[in-house]
Amino acid sequence: MIKNQIWLTKSYLAYLAKAKTRYKVHSPFVFDLVENVLKDKAKYPEYRKIETYKKKVCHSKTIIETVDFGARTKSKRYTTSMEKVGDIVKRRSQHKKQARLLYRLSRHFQPQNILEFGTAAGFSTAYIKAPVPQSKMFTMEGCPNLAEVASHNLKELKITNTEIRTGDFGVTLPGVLKNFEKLDFVFFDGNHRRKPTLDYYNRCVELAHENTLFIFDDIHWSPGMEDAWNTVKKDERVSVSLDIFWFGLVFFRKGIIKQDFIIRY
């Protein structure tokens, strides 16, 4: 844990040294994205709705058995533990700043075919889905008990047209992808390891198109995740990448020069 915090601190300082403000961005597409999405300070009503309910769930003392297939399992295939739902929400949900950005990205690009890796308690799902209620969304969660919690939360928030699939992502993903002819918006979370991340990317990118957005969570979480992010950026199919430290955004736009941006956010 201490090593990870040291790594994150070093990575963040390196990010700050390289990051540009929107005034130094010369790509019209990226400037518009930064100005109208990343810097958007509007108080959308969905923020209050989701965050008020989330605050309530954070006090839940209900205990469930959780299963984790992600990076915290280290050499094991998975780990289990007994945890309070409130503690899980506090630890595993996106911070408000990042969660609200997911909402704005979805609102801006209006995706109709959405895939999420890592449902957790369903709050990131809600932020992504709220601006596009008629879209089709599949979200995957490794822990069945946590998926039940997410399902309940989404119903309480009146988030519809969303299917939760449970199990190891590597096993679940092929079946989930059969439900899509194309992918407009993919949020990669839930397994912060190099090899699985690249495997998921390589499977999903086959369904990407010119207007697709891929979002990678915690791209600087570890050396392995940084390596995965750098590998994705180098893919010749990727035309634009944005590093905003906590998230990495990837676009497949045609007719523009391939560029990588590090943006202060």
C-alpha positions in Angstrom: 0.0 0.0 0.0 2.8 2.4 0.9 4.7 1.6 -2.2 1.6 2.2 -4.3 1.1 5.7 -2.6 4.7 6.6 -3.3 4.3 5.5 -7.0 1.1 7.5 -7.3 2.7 10.6 -5.8 5.7 10.4 -8.2 3.4 9.8 -11.1 1.2 12.8 -10.2 4.2 15.1 -9.9 5.4 13.9 -13.3 1.9 14.5 -14.7 1.7 18.1 -13.3 5.1 18.8 -14.9 3.9 17.8 -18.3 0.2 18.7 -18.3 -1.0 21.6 -20.5 -3.9 24.0 -19.9 -6.6 24.3 -22.6 -4.9 27.5 -23.8 -2.0 25.5 -25.1 -4.1 22.9 -26.9 -4.2 23.6 -30.7 -6.5 20.7 -31.7 -10.1 22.2 -32.2 -11.6 18.8 -31.2 -9.6 18.6 -28.0 -10.0 22.3 -27.2 -13.8 21.9 -27.5 -13.8 18.8 -25.3 -11.7 20.5 -22.6 -13.7 23.8 -22.7 -17.2 22.4 -22.9 -16.9 19.1 -21.0 -13.9 18.9 -18.7 -14.3 22.5 -17.6 -18.1 22.5 -17.5 -19.2 23.8 -14.1 -22.9 23.4 -14.6 -24.9 21.9 -11.7 -26.9 19.2 -13.5 -29.9 18.0 -11.5 -28.9 14.4 -11.9 -25.8 15.1 -9.8 -27.9 16.0 -6.7 -30.2 13.0 -7.2 -27.4 10.4 -7.5 -25.2 12.0 -4.8 -28.1 12.4 -2.3 -28.9 8.7 -2.7 -25.3 7.7 -2.6 -24.8 9.5 0.7 -27.7 7.5 2.2 -26.2 4.2 1.0 -22.8 5.1 2.5 -24.4 4.7 5.9 -25.6 1.1 5.2 -24.4 -1.4 7.7 -25.6 -4.4 5.7 -22.8 -6.9 5.5 -22.2 -9.0 2.3 -19.5 -11.4 1.2 -17.5 -9.8 -1.7 -15.4 -11.5 -4.4 -12.5 -9.6 -6.0 -10.9 -10.7 -9.3 -8.9 -7.5 -9.7 -5.4 -6.2 -9.0 -5.8 -6.5 -5.2 -5.9 -10.3 -5.5 -2.1 -10.3 -6.4 -1.1 -13.9 -7.2 -4.5 -15.4 -6.3 -7.3 -15.9 -8.8 -9.7 -14.1 -6.5 -10.2 -13.1 -2.9 -13.2 -13.0 -0.7 -14.1 -10.9 2.4 -17.0 -9.8 4.5 -17.7 -6.0 4.3 -20.4 -3.4 5.0 -22.1 -2.1 1.9 -21.5 1.5 3.1 -17.8 0.8 3.4 -17.7 -0.7 -0.1 -19.4 2.3 -1.6 -17.0 4.7 0.1 -13.9 2.7 -1.0 -14.9 1.5 -4.5 -17.0 4.2 -6.0 -15.5 7.0 -8.2 -14.8 10.3 -6.5 -17.3 13.0 -7.2 -15.1 14.9 -9.6 -14.4 11.8 -11.8 -18.0 10.5 -11.5 -19.4 13.9 -12.7 -17.0 13.8 -15.6 -18.4 10.5 -16.7 -21.9 12.1 -16.7 -20.7 15.0 -18.8 -18.9 12.8 -21.3 -22.0 10.7 -21.7 -24.2 13.8 -22.0 -21.8 15.3 -24.6 -21.3 12.3 -26.9 -24.8 10.7 -26.4 -23.6 7.1 -26.8 -26.3 4.5 -27.6 -24.2 1.4 -27.0 -22.4 1.4 -23.7 -20.2 -1.1 -21.8 -18.7 -0.8 -18.3 -16.1 -3.0 -16.6 -16.7 -2.8 -12.9 -20.2 -2.1 -11.8 -19.4 -2.0 -8.1 -22.4 -0.5 -6.3 -23.8 1.0 -9.5 -23.0 4.6 -9.1 -20.7 5.1 -12.0 -23.3 3.2 -14.0 -25.9 5.7 -13.0 -23.7 8.7 -13.9 -23.0 7.3 -17.3 -26.6 6.2 -18.1 -28.6 9.1 -16.7 -28.0 11.5 -19.7 -28.9 8.7 -22.2 -31.9 6.8 -20.7 -32.9 5.1 -24.0 -29.4 3.8 -24.7 -28.4 0.1 -24.3 -25.9 -0.5 -21.5 -24.2 -3.7 -20.2 -22.1 -3.5 -17.1 -20.0 -6.3 -15.6 -19.3 -7.0 -12.0 -17.1 -9.8 -10.6 -19.0 -10.1 -7.3 -22.6 -11.5 -7.5 -23.6 -10.1 -4.1 -22.3 -6.6 -5.0 -24.2 -6.9 -8.4 -27.4 -7.4 -6.4 -26.6 -4.2 -4.4 -26.0 -2.3 -7.7 -29.2 -3.6 -9.2 -31.2 -2.3 -6.2 -29.4 1.1 -6.4 -30.1 1.5 -10.1 -33.8 0.7 -9.5 -34.0 3.3 -6.7 -32.4 5.8 -9.1 -34.8 4.8 -11.9 -31.9 3.9 -14.2 -33.3 1.6 -16.9 -32.2 -0.4 -20.0 -29.1 -1.6 -18.1 -28.1 -5.2 -17.7 -25.6 -6.4 -15.1 -23.5 -9.5 -15.9 -21.5 -11.2 -13.1 -18.3 -13.2 -13.1 -14.7 -12.9 -14.1 -14.5 -10.3 -16.9 -12.3 -12.5 -19.1 -15.0 -15.2 -19.0 -18.0 -12.9 -19.2 -16.8 -10.5 -21.8 -17.2 -12.6 -25.0 -20.9 -13.3 -24.2 -21.5 -9.6 -23.4 -19.9 -8.4 -26.7 -22.3 -10.6 -28.7 -25.1 -8.1 -27.7 -23.4 -5.3 -29.6 -22.9 -4.6 -33.3 -20.7 -1.6 -32.2 -19.5 0.1 -29.1 -19.9 3.9 -28.6 -18.7 4.3 -25.0 -16.6 1.9 -22.9 -15.5 2.5 -19.3 -12.6 0.2 -18.3 -12.5 -0.2 -14.5 -12.5 -3.0 -12.0 -9.2 -4.8 -12.9 -6.1 -2.6 -12.7 -3.6 -4.9 -14.2 -1.7 -4.6 -17.5 -2.5 -8.0 -19.2 -6.2 -8.1 -18.5 -6.6 -4.4 -19.4 -5.0 -4.9 -22.8 -6.9 -8.1 -23.3 -10.2 -6.3 -22.7 -9.1 -3.4 -24.9 -8.1 -5.7 -27.8 -11.5 -7.4 -27.7 -13.5 -4.2 -27.5 -11.6 -2.2 -30.1 -12.9 -4.6 -32.8 -16.3 -2.9 -32.2 -15.0 0.6 -32.1 -15.8 3.2 -34.8 -15.0 6.8 -35.6 -17.2 8.2 -32.8 -16.3 5.7 -30.1 -14.9 6.8 -26.7 -12.9 4.5 -24.5 -12.2 5.6 -20.9 -9.6 3.9 -18.8 -9.7 4.4 -15.0 -6.5 4.8 -12.9 -4.0 4.8 -15.7 -1.2 5.7 -13.3 -2.2 3.3 -10.5 0.8 1.1 -11.1 3.7 0.7 -13.5 1.7 -2.0 -15.2 -1.3 0.2 -15.7 1.0 3.0 -17.1 2.5 0.5 -19.5 -1.0 -0.7 -20.6 -2.0 3.0 -21.2 1.1 3.6 -23.2 0.5 0.5 -25.3 -3.1 1.6 -26.0 -2.0 5.1 -27.1 0.4 3.6 -29.6 -2.3 1.6 -31.3 -2.5 2.9 -34.9 -6.3 2.8 -34.7 -6.2 5.5 -31.9 -6.2 9.0 -33.3 -6.4 11.1 -30.0 -5.6 10.3 -26.4 -6.0 12.5 -23.3 -4.3 11.8 -20.1 -6.1 13.6 -17.2 -4.2 11.5 -14.6 -7.1 9.6 -13.1 -8.6 8.8 -16.4 -7.2 8.1 -19.9 -9.5 9.0 -22.8 -9.1 7.4 -26.2 -10.7 8.4 -29.5 -10.7 6.9 -33.0 -11.5 10.0 -35.1 -10.7 9.9 -38.7 -9.2 12.7 -40.7 -7.1 14.2 -37.9 -3.4 13.9 -37.1 -2.6 11.3 -34.4 -1.9 13.2 -31.1 -1.4 12.5 -27.4 -2.4 15.1 -24.9 -1.7 15.5 -21.2 -4.3 17.9 -19.9 -4.4 19.5 -16.5 -7.7 18.6 -14.9 
